[in-house]
Amino acid sequence: MISPPFREGIKAAIPVWIAYISTSFALGIAAKAYGLNLGEIVLMSVLVFAAPAQFAALEPLASVTGFLMVSSGRRAALCL
C-alpha cells in the first residue's frame, strides 16, 4: 500500500512535473531545430541539469564552435 504521506508528496509534485515535462519538450524541439540528433539531446539532458544552460548551449553546439569550446567555457572570439 502507498502511505498517505507518499500520496501527498505525489500530489504536491504534480506542478513540478508539469513544468519539467513542458520544458523538456521545448528543449527537444529547439535542439532538433538547431540540428542536434537524439543522442546529443539526451546526453545534454543527462549532463546538464539546468534548463537555461541547455538552451544557452544550443546555438554554440550547433555552430562550428562545437562541444569542446562550449564545455571549456571560453568564447569563440578569444580562440580565433
Summary of the structure (lengths in Angstrom):
residues: 80
radius of gyration: 17.1
end to end distance: 61.7
largest distance: 61.7
contacts: 164
relative contact order: 0.09
helix: 79%
strand: 0%
